[in-house]
Amino acid sequence: MLKSLRNLSLLLLIFTFGCTPVDLKLNGDLYSLMQYSFQDGGYELYKENSQQKLKIYSSTADFLTEDLQVRLNFQSETYKSSEIFTDFPEEPITIKKGEQLFSQILTIQADLPKEQISLKIKIETLNNKVAFSPDTFEIVINDSVKKPKFTNPSPLSYINSLNQSSLTITGECSSKNIVIVNITDTANMNQSTTCASGTFSVTFDLSNLPDQQLVFKAKQTNSVGLSSLEEELILQKDAAIISLPITLNPNELDGSTANQNLIGFTATIDYDSNNLSPLSLALYTNDICSLSNKVGEATVSSNNFGFDVDFKNIEGPKSLYAQFTKQSGTILSCDKLPFSYFFTKSEILLAGDFNKFNSITSNGLVKLDSQGNKLSSSEFDIGSGFETSTGLTDYVRRILIEAGSYLFVGKFTQFNTATAPYAARLNKDGSVNSLSFPNFTSTIKEIVKDSAGNYYYGGEFSVSTNFGLVRSLIKLDDTNKIDNTFAANISSSGIFGLFSSVRKIVTLPSGDLIVVGGLFDNNIVKVDSTGKEVTSFTANVGSGADDTIYSILPLRDGTYLLTGVFNYFNGVKCARVAKINANGVIDAAFCSKSNNIISTADGNYALASYESSTNSLFIGGQFLKGIKVLNSDGSLNSTMTSAFGSGFDKTVYVIKEFVDGDLLIGGDFTSYKGISGHKAFVKMNKQGTVNSTFKGNKKFTSSDDAVYDIAF
C-alpha cells in the first residue's frame, strides 16, 4: 500500500511548440496534414476539492475534418499509471472534429510515494493522419517544498559595517523554487531570487540596515504556489570591531591540583573609538551561544582580562564560545574560541542495577578513574550502597553531578542501610550529604537542574503537596523543598495521571521544560517555569507520539531527537526515532529516512542517543546490534554502523562521549561483537573498536548486571 503524503508540491514544466503544415498524398488524394500542436498548451497541475489534478490541453482542434482517436501512453521505470492516477485512460480518447480545445483531466492519487516522481506521457494518434508535436513531455511531481537552509553567514555572526559595504547571504534550496529573503520588522527590506542548481544568493546594502540584531527569514515557494516553508537567520550588526585572541595557562590543565576543574585564560579585546566599555562576557559550550549552556560570565572593563571557568558540571570534550554584549544588551559577537578544554584526569561514575565491579561489592554505583580503575575505599566508599535485604530489585537510574556532591535517583529505598526513598545526595567521597527529600512513593527516572538552580524530578511517583497529590513531575529548590506554585499547575487533575511516567526532561534557556515519557497526553509536553502548559507547542505537536518516548536529545541545529517505542508522531509514520523542530513540529523529511531503520518487530525500541561532533547520531536500544549510526538527515550511516559488527546481544541504555573522544556505553548486554565478557559497560572509539588499555572493560560479572547512566 502506498504511503500517504501531505502537501504535495508540483513542479510545472511548460512546453511551447509551433504548428507545421505537411503535404501528404494518400490514396491518390492530396491532404494537407497539420501536426497537432501544443503551442499555448501543455499541462497544468492544480488543486480541486483537496484533490491534486493534472490537466493536459491544446490550443485548438478545429482544423480536424473528422474525429481523431488518440491514446495516452504512460511511461515510468518505477511506477504504474494506476499508482499515480486514479483515472488514467486505458482506452483511446476521441477528439471530435471542429472542437476548439482538447483537454484531458486526470486525478492524482492521494497516497503517493514520498520521493520526487518523474514520469512521461506520450500522445499517440491511431489513424496516422495527424501527428503531435511534441508527442512526449515530462511531468515532475514533488512531495513538498523543503525548508531553505542558510549556509553563510553562520547564525549570530557579527556584521561590521565599517569594514564591509554589503552583506551577501547564501543558502540551499529546491531547484526552480522561488526564494524571498526579508528582514523582519524592517520596511521594504527583502530580496527575491530563483533557486538555481539548489542554491540561492541575495545581497543587502549594509548602509541601509539598522545597527541592531537582524532577523532574516528565507521563504521558499514552489512554482505553482502550492506550498512554502520558512527558515530564520539571526545576525548581529554594530559598528564595533571585536577580536578574541586567547592564551591558555597550561598549568591549569594537568589535573594535579584541587583546581583541576578550572581553566584559566587571558584575552585581549580590540575595538574602535565607540564607547563600548564595560562589556559583558559570557562563555558557552555549544555552536550558538543563545541556545547553549552558560559556563561562566564576567564584566570586562579593559582590553586585557583574566577568566576562570568552572567545568564541574559539563560532560564531554567541548568547544568554548564567547558572547560579548554591550551594556545596552546588544550582542557584539558570538564566536568560537580557538581551543577546546580537555581534562587529563577525570573520574567516571557508573550507576545501575549491579552488585559487584571487579569482584568488589559496589551495589548500584561505582566510581572509576580515567583509566578505568575502581577507586579505593579511602577515595570513594558507599558501604553497602543502594541494595536492600528484601530481595527487591533496586537500581540507580540517573546521576546529576554538582559542584561538591552527587545527586542520585532511581528505584531504591535505602542507602548504606539508611532510609532513602528514591533519591540521595552523596559527597564526592561517597558519604551521605543528604537523604531528606519529599515523600516520593515510587521510581524516579530523571533529575535535571536549570540555570536558575531549580531541580526537576520526573518518574512514576506521586508526592503530597499543599495543593494536593502531584504525579510524575515536581520542582524542588536547592534545599529539596517543594515549589508548590509549580506543583499546583500540574496536579493529578492536570497533565499527568495515575499511571503517567516521565522519562526525560530538557531545560531551556527561557526557563521552559520539554518533558517526554508515556501514558500522558501526546507523551510530550512543554511547560513554563510555573508548570503551566505551553499551548502553542502542544498545538504544533498535535497528536504527538502514539506510544512512549524514552529520550529527547537537543541537537546542534536547535531541533530535538526523540527515541522510544512509538510508531507515529502527529500522524506521520516515524518508528522509534523522530526529529522535531524547536516549536514541536515533526520533521517529516527526517522521518521518511529514519523510519524502519530500527525494526518494530518483537517490541524493539530505541533508548539512548548521542550526537557526535560530525553531526552523526548514535542510537542505542533494544534491537539488532543494539546500536546504529544515522546521518543528520535521518538516513542510516551504513559505513559507521557496519563498523560495530554484530554489536551487542542485548539492550544499550546510555551512550556518552568521554573527554578523550571515546564512547562510554552502558546497558544490560553480555557480549560485544560476539565476544563474551563485555557485560553492562564498555569503552570504545567511534569506529567500534574496544579500547584495549582501558581497565574498566570486562569488570562486571553477572549476566543480570545493567548500567543505566554514566557521568564524569
Phi and psi in degrees as a GROMACS rama.xvg file:
@    title "Ramachandran Plot"
@    xaxis  label "Phi"
@    yaxis  label "Psi"
@TYPE xy
-70.738  144.62  LEU-2
-86.396  147.562  LYS-3
-74.1306  140.576  SER-4
-124.143  150.809  LEU-5
-106.677  153.525  ARG-6
51.3715  56.1242  ASN-7
-58.0045  132.29  LEU-8
-108.969  140.547  SER-9
-126.374  124.279  LEU-10
-88.1028  132.361  LEU-11
-103.065  124.302  LEU-12
-115.485  120.45  LEU-13
-106.885  128.44  ILE-14
-108.062  134.365  PHE-15
-128.577  127.785  THR-16
-140.667  161.506  PHE-17
-99.0013  170.665  GLY-18
-93.734  137.799  CYS-19
-129.608  116.076  THR-20
-75.1688  141.046  PRO-21
-134.381  130.073  VAL-22
-87.5489  132.115  ASP-23
-143.557  127.046  LEU-24
-96.9937  119.597  LYS-25
-124.767  129.664  LEU-26
53.1542  37.5478  ASN-27
81.4462  -6.53587  GLY-28
-103.649  148.912  ASP-29
-96.4176  120.009  LEU-30
-110.813  145.474  TYR-31
-95.2868  104.588  SER-32
-90.6757  119.124  LEU-33
-105.861  127.82  MET-34
-67.9969  133.936  GLN-35
-75.1603  116.41  TYR-36
-101.581  151.167  SER-37
-107.866  22.095  PHE-38
-62.5899  133.682  GLN-39
62.2139  19.1286  ASP-40
-135.603  -159.271  GLY-41
136.524  -123.796  GLY-42
-147.436  161.365  TYR-43
-138.573  137.151  GLU-44
-110.514  130.759  LEU-45
-156.117  173.048  TYR-46
-108.206  142.296  LYS-47
-146.793  116.431  GLU-48
53.2745  46.9579  ASN-49
68.2765  8.72799  SER-50
-107.793  144.372  GLN-51
-85.3586  131.534  GLN-52
-122.683  148.342  LYS-53
-120.94  122.45  LEU-54
-113.099  122.431  LYS-55
-102.997  129.71  ILE-56
-149.942  162.511  TYR-57
-128.831  172.025  SER-58
-79.0687  -39.3519  SER-59
-160.566  154.701  THR-60
-133.635  17.305  ALA-61
-77.4018  -2.75035  ASP-62
-82.2603  -9.27485  PHE-63
-70.0187  135.856  LEU-64
-100.387  -6.40138  THR-65
-153.994  164.169  GLU-66
-60.8556  147.3  ASP-67
-124.444  132.453  LEU-68
-102.962  131.894  GLN-69
-130.305  160.369  VAL-70
-128.089  136.891  ARG-71
-92.0716  119.979  LEU-72
-104.742  121.367  ASN-73
-87.1669  129.789  PHE-74
-127.782  115.904  GLN-75
-157.271  137.057  SER-76
-78.0114  -15.9674  GLU-77
-111.263  -37.221  THR-78
-122.363  156.991  TYR-79
-90.3258  158.997  LYS-80
-60.2747  -35.2402  SER-81
-69.7607  -18.3728  SER-82
-81.664  -17.5052  GLU-83
-106.955  -40.2053  ILE-84
-118.952  148.293  PHE-85
-86.5848  -17.8075  THR-86
-141.051  38.4626  ASP-87
-67.059  125.381  PHE-88
-70.9931  123.155  PRO-89
-88.5827  -24.6364  GLU-90
-94.7078  159.546  GLU-91
-60.5354  153.25  PRO-92
-108.157  136.043  ILE-93
-98.6342  125.967  THR-94
-100.734  116.26  ILE-95
-73.238  139.793  LYS-96
-62.3424  143.213  LYS-97
82.9606  -4.13424  GLY-98
-66.0995  143.936  GLU-99
-83.9318  -22.8348  GLN-100
-151.194  134.088  LEU-101
-103.09  131.084  PHE-102
-148.314  146.909  SER-103
-134.826  124.265  GLN-104
-106.799  128.486  ILE-105
-117.551  145.058  LEU-106
-101.475  126.88  THR-107
-83.3015  139.54  ILE-108
-55.8614  142.078  GLN-109
-70.7472  -32.9825  ALA-110
-100.538  107.894  ASP-111
-121.272  157.333  LEU-112
-59.4983  157.859  PRO-113
-69.4842  -37.5468  LYS-114
-78.6148  168.725  GLU-115
-64.0155  140.366  GLN-116
-117.722  128.089  ILE-117
-116.002  132.542  SER-118
-148.122  166.616  LEU-119
-125.859  146.532  LYS-120
-124.314  125.458  ILE-121
-109.28  134.329  LYS-122
-102.796  122.896  ILE-123
-120.539  128.865  GLU-124
-85.7334  147.489  THR-125
-101.588  -10.1155  LEU-126
-114.552  3.08202  ASN-127
61.306  13.3355  ASN-128
-89.8748  -24.7442  LYS-129
-131.957  137.094  VAL-130
-111.777  156.06  ALA-131
-101.276  142.749  PHE-132
-139.485  108.62  SER-133
-78.2651  163.13  PRO-134
-99.7549  -9.17246  ASP-135
-137.165  135.606  THR-136
-143.242  159.018  PHE-137
-104.368  140.809  GLU-138
-120.528  136.417  ILE-139
-116.567  122.645  VAL-140
-112.224  121.245  ILE-141
-112.813  147.421  ASN-142
-69.4216  -46.4875  ASP-143
-166.621  163.07  SER-144
-73.9924  128.976  VAL-145
-81.241  152.457  LYS-146
-67.5366  130.846  LYS-147
-64.1294  155.974  PRO-148
-130.431  125.079  LYS-149
-75.002  133.939  PHE-150
-112.884  -24.2975  THR-151
-159.931  133.403  ASN-152
-77.3646  173.586  PRO-153
-77.4702  156.91  SER-154
-56.1323  142.94  PRO-155
61.3172  24.4698  LEU-156
-66.0101  157.401  SER-157
-99.1612  119.731  TYR-158
-99.4383  123.611  ILE-159
-112.454  109.517  ASN-160
-76.4722  -10.0675  SER-161
-78.5805  -27.6742  LEU-162
-106.823  -5.8724  ASN-163
-145.678  142.201  GLN-164
-96.2602  -18.8844  SER-165
-141.533  162.303  SER-166
-124.248  119.895  LEU-167
-104.066  126.524  THR-168
-113.225  128.29  ILE-169
-120.214  160.903  THR-170
-168.275  179.967  GLY-171
-105.933  146.089  GLU-172
-153.805  178.19  CYS-173
-90.3133  131.004  SER-174
-54.2565  139.204  SER-175
71.8897  4.89026  LYS-176
-83.3274  162.187  ASN-177
-97.5151  129.582  ILE-178
-117.242  125.518  VAL-179
-116.965  122.695  ILE-180
-108.746  123.871  VAL-181
-132.928  164.074  ASN-182
-104.64  119.814  ILE-183
-66.1263  147.516  THR-184
61.4503  18.521  ASP-185
-127.503  116.53  THR-186
-65.5881  139.396  ALA-187
56.2628  31.044  ASN-188
-111.402  80.9797  MET-189
-148.217  151.748  ASN-190
-130.227  136.464  GLN-191
-118.67  139.089  SER-192
-150.677  160.315  THR-193
-95.771  134.867  THR-194
-66.5163  120.788  CYS-195
-115.698  121.239  ALA-196
55.48  33.9566  SER-197
83.7903  8.22956  GLY-198
-136.144  158.617  THR-199
-135.525  157.631  PHE-200
-148.536  128.644  SER-201
-133.207  150.234  VAL-202
-126.486  134.437  THR-203
-115.495  144.211  PHE-204
-79.7571  114.777  ASP-205
-64.5792  -28.1827  LEU-206
-65.5304  -20.041  SER-207
-95.6794  -1.89742  ASN-208
-97.8804  137.725  LEU-209
-69.2634  153.501  PRO-210
-81.2025  85.6793  ASP-211
-164.547  176.969  GLN-212
-66.3453  131.247  GLN-213
-112.071  131.177  LEU-214
-110.883  111.06  VAL-215
-96.8139  139.551  PHE-216
-124.922  129.425  LYS-217
-104.949  122.774  ALA-218
-113.695  128.596  LYS-219
-114.248  127.572  GLN-220
-126.168  137.041  THR-221
-78.7072  168.434  ASN-222
-67.6606  -19.456  SER-223
-104.342  8.49247  VAL-224
68.4175  22.9605  GLY-225
-85.9125  -18.1615  LEU-226
-156.778  150.689  SER-227
-152.982  150.379  SER-228
-138.61  156.047  LEU-229
-123.834  152.514  GLU-230
-132.509  151.444  GLU-231
-118.221  141.17  GLU-232
-131.321  124.97  LEU-233
-107.537  125.822  ILE-234
-125.838  158.802  LEU-235
-112.053  132.79  GLN-236
-125.22  127.743  LYS-237
-160.057  158.915  ASP-238
-77.9491  -10.4888  ALA-239
-72.5286  154.273  ALA-240
-118.162  121.793  ILE-241
-130.645  132.88  ILE-242
-128.791  157.947  SER-243
-130.142  71.3076  LEU-244
-71.8137  124.002  PRO-245
-113.972  136.402  ILE-246
-119.196  124.805  THR-247
-86.9186  148.249  LEU-248
-97.2255  100.706  ASN-249
-65.9342  -19.3233  PRO-250
-64.7909  -19.62  ASN-251
-84.1443  -2.48136  GLU-252
-107.781  0.942882  LEU-253
-83.4426  -8.64826  ASP-254
71.5768  14.1704  GLY-255
-95.471  -6.36964  SER-256
-120.426  174.449  THR-257
-66.3572  -17.7172  ALA-258
-94.5777  27.2853  ASN-259
-63.8635  -18.7964  GLN-260
-93.7826  8.55494  ASN-261
-110.908  138.155  LEU-262
-114.692  123.305  ILE-263
-104.922  139.157  GLY-264
-150.624  162.909  PHE-265
-116.003  152.204  THR-266
-138.264  150.314  ALA-267
-118.456  131.708  THR-268
-112.085  125.851  ILE-269
-107.664  129.724  ASP-270
-148.552  165.37  TYR-271
-83.972  -163.445  ASP-272
-76.682  -3.94384  SER-273
-61.9203  146.891  ASN-274
-80.1874  86.713  ASN-275
-102.723  -13.7453  LEU-276
-88.38  142.848  SER-277
-81.6396  158.379  PRO-278
-111.04  153.751  LEU-279
-103.127  132.06  SER-280
-118.725  128.183  LEU-281
-124.614  141.562  ALA-282
-110.361  140.627  LEU-283
-133.153  168.819  TYR-284
-127.306  53.3236  THR-285
-159.731  176.629  ASN-286
-72.067  -32.3069  ASP-287
-120.525  115.018  ILE-288
-54.8107  -46.2748  CYS-289
-68.615  -11.9104  SER-290
-109.677  14.1281  LEU-291
-114.678  -178.941  SER-292
-88.9592  119.726  ASN-293
-77.2151  131.74  LYS-294
-118.88  -3.0916  VAL-295
176.888  156.866  GLY-296
-154.635  158.072  GLU-297
-159.041  161.25  ALA-298
-101.089  129.309  THR-299
-109.063  117.706  VAL-300
-113.331  2.29166  SER-301
-145.163  172.786  SER-302
-67.8013  -31.738  ASN-303
-113.937  136.947  ASN-304
-154.855  161.706  PHE-305
-109.872  158.551  GLY-306
-150.941  134.847  PHE-307
-116.609  139.947  ASP-308
-123.841  131.605  VAL-309
-91.8337  115.096  ASP-310
-107.288  19.8467  PHE-311
-61.7491  -31.9157  LYS-312
-103.238  16.6023  ASN-313
-109.811  130.616  ILE-314
-90.0401  148.27  GLU-315
112.447  177.448  GLY-316
-89.3009  135.985  PRO-317
-130.837  155.667  LYS-318
-94.2069  149.547  SER-319
-98.2728  140.488  LEU-320
-126.352  136.131  TYR-321
-111.944  135.658  ALA-322
-121.344  115.884  GLN-323
-96.9199  137.981  PHE-324
-134.438  136.637  THR-325
-73.1455  163.947  LYS-326
-57.1611  -31.6126  GLN-327
-69.7264  -10.9061  SER-328
98.7227  -1.87094  GLY-329
-73.3961  127.09  THR-330
-78.0707  125.688  ILE-331
-93.3476  -34.1071  LEU-332
-159.083  157.332  SER-333
-145.888  85.5294  CYS-334
-121.534  147.858  ASP-335
-75.2782  129.413  LYS-336
-78.28  151.151  LEU-337
-78.8097  40.3955  PRO-338
-160.44  160.998  PHE-339
-121.562  146.31  SER-340
-81.7792  151.872  TYR-341
-150.516  129.326  PHE-342
-96.4444  129.077  PHE-343
-80.6816  -15.3293  THR-344
-130.519  125.044  LYS-345
-151.512  139.49  SER-346
-101.006  146.261  GLU-347
-115.738  128.546  ILE-348
-104.654  129.837  LEU-349
-115.962  127.758  LEU-350
-125.455  146.774  ALA-351
169.955  -145.118  GLY-352
-118.119  89.2609  ASP-353
-155.858  162.595  PHE-354
-114.698  -28.8554  ASN-355
-138.792  150.402  LYS-356
-133.121  122.262  PHE-357
54.3192  41.3427  ASN-358
68.4875  10.1488  SER-359
-109.813  133.882  ILE-360
-57.3707  126.146  THR-361
-151.871  69.3806  SER-362
-66.9135  105.848  ASN-363
81.4574  -11.1167  GLY-364
-155.715  135.914  LEU-365
-142.793  146.625  VAL-366
-121.423  127.449  LYS-367
-116.867  157.393  LEU-368
-83.5244  179.947  ASP-369
-66.9734  -15.7629  SER-370
-92.6881  -4.82016  GLN-371
96.3363  7.69165  GLY-372
-83.8388  137.708  ASN-373
-68.466  131.9  LYS-374
-66.2095  146.553  LEU-375
-69.7222  163.314  SER-376
-63.9994  -24.847  SER-377
-72.1705  -21.5139  SER-378
-95.9985  -36.4331  GLU-379
-153.89  116.867  PHE-380
-139.105  118.75  ASP-381
-110.148  10.7261  ILE-382
61.0447  -128.759  GLY-383
-80.6732  -4.0124  SER-384
69.0575  -141.711  GLY-385
-100.317  21.1124  PHE-386
-96.8912  139.324  GLU-387
-107.525  170.447  THR-388
-95.893  9.42499  SER-389
-85.0466  -10.4443  THR-390
85.2539  -0.873789  GLY-391
-75.3591  156.788  LEU-392
-77.9019  120.204  THR-393
-119.912  139.689  ASP-394
-155.298  159.504  TYR-395
-100.663  126.369  VAL-396
-95.3851  -40.4567  ARG-397
-142.388  147.404  ARG-398
-119.061  136.717  ILE-399
-125.201  117.531  LEU-400
-87.4018  125.554  ILE-401
-106.784  176.633  GLU-402
-60.085  -41.1883  ALA-403
-127.063  10.5787  GLY-404
-156.213  174.731  SER-405
-121.039  140.886  TYR-406
-114.893  127.614  LEU-407
-121.901  140.996  PHE-408
-135.58  159.891  VAL-409
166.688  -146.798  GLY-410
-113.902  80.2515  LYS-411
-147.61  156.845  PHE-412
-123.684  -2.31323  THR-413
-153.495  158.386  GLN-414
-132.885  122.165  PHE-415
50.0948  47.4976  ASN-416
75.3776  -8.04126  THR-417
-90.1502  148.452  ALA-418
-65.3366  127.556  THR-419
-151.454  80.8252  ALA-420
-72.7741  96.1274  PRO-421
76.1606  -2.63256  TYR-422
-152.363  144.424  ALA-423
-155.453  142.098  ALA-424
-114.339  126.649  ARG-425
-116.844  152.899  LEU-426
-75.7899  170.634  ASN-427
-66.6237  -17.2703  LYS-428
-93.4384  1.69022  ASP-429
97.5383  -7.34299  GLY-430
-77.0336  162.422  SER-431
-71.9015  130.353  VAL-432
-97.7443  -50.0824  ASN-433
-159.902  137.453  SER-434
-119.821  12.1427  LEU-435
-91.9203  101.868  SER-436
-132.618  166.161  PHE-437
-57.2687  166.265  PRO-438
-79.7446  66.7283  ASN-439
-60.5345  139.121  PHE-440
-101.441  -11.8696  THR-441
-159.906  -168.511  SER-442
-58.8015  135.757  THR-443
-104.184  126.511  ILE-444
-111.441  -7.94806  LYS-445
-150.82  142.933  GLU-446
-143.748  125.792  ILE-447
-135.766  161.909  VAL-448
-129.385  133.358  LYS-449
-91.6335  176.39  ASP-450
-67.0866  -18.2113  SER-451
-88.8898  -0.670279  ALA-452
90.3156  10.4108  GLY-453
-86.1452  149.099  ASN-454
-112.287  137.713  TYR-455
-122.327  125.66  TYR-456
-109.722  136.193  TYR-457
-131.096  150.206  GLY-458
168.807  -141.833  GLY-459
-117.908  19.55  GLU-460
-89.8406  172.703  PHE-461
-132.152  151.644  SER-462
-139.101  135.533  VAL-463
-82.7855  130.193  SER-464
-128.545  179.137  THR-465
-62.8547  -18.5657  ASN-466
-108.052  14.9216  PHE-467
107.348  -163.525  GLY-468
-82.8625  129.616  LEU-469
-115.551  137.593  VAL-470
-120.396  142.665  ARG-471
74.0565  -27.7833  SER-472
-146.716  130.809  LEU-473
-147.769  153.62  ILE-474
-115.689  128.869  LYS-475
-122.238  156.092  LEU-476
-90.8823  -172.567  ASP-477
-75.1931  -2.86546  ASP-478
-105.951  12.5033  THR-479
70.4597  19.9761  ASN-480
-88.5412  144.238  LYS-481
-72.0867  134.055  ILE-482
-85.4744  97.1507  ASP-483
-68.8822  -23.5494  ASN-484
-68.7924  -33.9887  THR-485
-73.7048  -45.1785  PHE-486
-62.4486  -31.8299  ALA-487
-64.4201  -28.1839  ALA-488
-85.2478  -14.2155  ASN-489
-127.741  41.8  ILE-490
-67.1988  177.363  SER-491
-62.0728  -17.5246  SER-492
-89.5408  1.4566  SER-493
-102.361  -124.084  GLY-494
-68.2327  -43.0447  ILE-495
-105.768  134.302  PHE-496
-106.409  -164.028  GLY-497
-60.2318  -39.1551  LEU-498
-110.386  13.4311  PHE-499
-62.9204  148.521  SER-500
-136.478  116.715  SER-501
-90.4292  124.193  VAL-502
-103.14  -33.1001  ARG-503
-152.604  145.105  LYS-504
-130.869  135.068  ILE-505
-117.163  126.827  VAL-506
-92.965  141.548  THR-507
-112.451  154.421  LEU-508
-56.2988  -27.0638  PRO-509
-72.1291  -11.5288  SER-510
96.0789  -8.09208  GLY-511
-75.5491  165.075  ASP-512
-126.227  144.34  LEU-513
-110.011  125.047  ILE-514
-119.889  130.547  VAL-515
-125.986  158.744  VAL-516
168.311  -138.504  GLY-517
-146.538  159.608  GLY-518
64.5043  31.0211  LEU-519
-138.356  165.536  PHE-520
-54.3256  126.192  ASP-521
70.7883  -15.3441  ASN-522
61.5157  13.8014  ASN-523
-154.418  135.305  ILE-524
-148.678  150.372  VAL-525
-115.254  129.611  LYS-526
-126.481  153.652  VAL-527
-87.0042  -176.176  ASP-528
-66.7437  -12.5806  SER-529
-97.5915  -1.85941  THR-530
92.8552  2.37014  GLY-531
-81.3553  135.597  LYS-532
-64.9254  134.246  GLU-533
-85.9464  100.109  VAL-534
-68.7092  -27.6678  THR-535
-65.7481  -37.5822  SER-536
-66.6667  -44.1561  PHE-537
-60.0676  -39.5695  THR-538
-63.7313  -39.0339  ALA-539
-72.0362  -33.5749  ASN-540
-66.6531  -31.3684  VAL-541
65.0094  -127.908  GLY-542
-78.1901  -8.38191  SER-543
64.5737  -150.407  GLY-544
-87.0726  140.11  ALA-545
-82.6805  -1.65585  ASP-546
-156.053  -176.235  ASP-547
-60.6321  136.634  THR-548
-100.253  120.414  ILE-549
-87.5542  -29.2632  TYR-550
-151.547  152.536  SER-551
-133.547  129.685  ILE-552
-122.488  118.465  LEU-553
-67.0153  130.055  PRO-554
-100.721  163.737  LEU-555
-62.6001  -27.7225  ARG-556
-87.1089  9.3132  ASP-557
89.1661  -0.156513  GLY-558
-93.9474  -178.839  THR-559
-132.35  136.054  TYR-560
-96.9911  129.012  LEU-561
-110.5  138.382  LEU-562
-131.18  151.437  THR-563
171.029  -149.739  GLY-564
-114.64  11.8543  VAL-565
-74.3012  160.359  PHE-566
-115.158  -28.311  ASN-567
-133.812  150.737  TYR-568
-131.67  116.35  PHE-569
50.2704  42.1738  ASN-570
83.5606  -6.78245  GLY-571
-91.1041  129.228  VAL-572
-63.9358  117.338  LYS-573
-158.466  81.524  CYS-574
-82.3357  120.355  ALA-575
76.0095  -32.0074  ARG-576
-135.347  128.032  VAL-577
-142.952  164.398  ALA-578
-132.498  134.997  LYS-579
-120.721  153.147  ILE-580
-76.5268  170.677  ASN-581
-60.1916  -26.2081  ALA-582
-88.673  1.92106  ASN-583
97.534  -3.06134  GLY-584
-77.0022  133.043  VAL-585
-67.2931  139.721  ILE-586
-88.8857  92.5229  ASP-587
-65.9981  -32.7073  ALA-588
-64.7516  -40.711  ALA-589
-62.5645  -45.6018  PHE-590
-62.5108  -34.2171  CYS-591
-63.1155  -25.0252  SER-592
-98.436  -32.3142  LYS-593
-82.1902  -21.8373  SER-594
-60.1256  134.029  ASN-595
74.6183  1.96874  ASN-596
-65.8784  -37.2962  ILE-597
-105.752  120.682  ILE-598
-61.5849  138.001  SER-599
-92.6483  3.23052  THR-600
-74.5932  152.637  ALA-601
56.131  30.078  ASP-602
73.1469  19.5657  GLY-603
-60.816  146.28  ASN-604
-154.227  164.541  TYR-605
-107.608  137.34  ALA-606
-119.873  -50.7127  LEU-607
-106.187  153.261  ALA-608
-152.121  150.059  SER-609
-155.12  137.032  TYR-610
-108.002  120.832  GLU-611
-81.4717  172.685  SER-612
-65.1859  -16.9216  SER-613
-91.8263  8.08408  THR-614
71.7763  7.52928  ASN-615
-71.8377  143.205  SER-616
-108.787  116.141  LEU-617
-92.9034  122.935  PHE-618
-116.65  129.045  ILE-619
-121.85  158.082  GLY-620
167.557  -155.658  GLY-621
-103.559  89.6852  GLN-622
-161.804  175.422  PHE-623
-55.4611  126.532  LEU-624
79.1316  -25.1219  LYS-625
75.3507  -6.69309  GLY-626
-152.693  137.545  ILE-627
-139.764  155.846  LYS-628
-118.275  126.731  VAL-629
-109.667  149.779  LEU-630
-75.0021  167.551  ASN-631
-64.5566  -20.2681  SER-632
-88.9015  1.01493  ASP-633
100.073  -10.5587  GLY-634
-76.8312  157.357  SER-635
-73.8092  129.202  LEU-636
-86.2617  89.5653  ASN-637
-65.5084  -32.5122  SER-638
-65.4497  -48.7729  THR-639
-70.7708  -37.355  MET-640
-64.3723  -41.9466  THR-641
-66.3701  -23.0729  SER-642
-65.0705  -21.1358  ALA-643
-83.4894  0.543235  PHE-644
57.5184  -133.983  GLY-645
-76.5747  -7.72166  SER-646
66.5505  -142.194  GLY-647
-101.342  148.784  PHE-648
-83.6921  -16.3865  ASP-649
-137.348  -157.418  LYS-650
-76.8808  140.036  THR-651
-100.322  122.382  VAL-652
-100.347  -26.6805  TYR-653
-149.911  140.35  VAL-654
-131.997  122.583  ILE-655
-130.305  149.014  LYS-656
-96.8879  124.386  GLU-657
-79.261  171.758  PHE-658
-65.583  -19.6611  VAL-659
-93.3199  5.02353  ASP-660
94.0242  -10.7173  GLY-661
-74.0084  163.07  ASP-662
-96.8191  135.045  LEU-663
-105.858  121.335  LEU-664
-123.562  129.211  ILE-665
-123.043  154.036  GLY-666
179.118  -157.658  GLY-667
-115.396  21.9178  ASP-668
-71.3628  160.729  PHE-669
-121.668  -7.18714  THR-670
-151.727  158.25  SER-671
-136.239  128.17  TYR-672
54.9291  35.0571  LYS-673
79.0824  1.12254  GLY-674
-97.0692  116.764  ILE-675
-73.4548  162.65  SER-676
102.156  -21.6651  GLY-677
-81.599  76.4785  HIS-678
-96.7389  126.067  LYS-679
69.7808  -25.9241  ALA-680
-155.807  140.095  PHE-681
-155.821  147.681  VAL-682
-113.145  129.604  LYS-683
-150.491  167.583  MET-684
-85.1139  176.386  ASN-685
-73.0156  -7.63651  LYS-686
-94.32  7.50286  GLN-687
85.1906  11.29  GLY-688
-94.4911  124.222  THR-689
-64.4885  137.495  VAL-690
-75.5409  105.632  ASN-691
-72.6659  -18.5011  SER-692
-91.4114  -7.58827  THR-693
-78.3987  121.782  PHE-694
-74.8209  -12.7019  LYS-695
-85.974  -5.80678  GLY-696
-74.6392  146.307  ASN-697
60.2577  38.5306  LYS-698
-110.901  -13.1499  LYS-699
-82.5771  143.152  PHE-700
-112.263  -24.9705  THR-701
-95.5642  144.195  SER-702
-70.287  -12.2213  SER-703
-93.8276  -3.86408  ASP-704
-65.887  144.71  ASP-705
-144.792  136.426  ALA-706
-108.14  120.544  VAL-707
-99.6512  -27.1627  TYR-708
-147.198  151.297  ASP-709
-134.213  133.576  ILE-710
-143.102  155.181  ALA-711
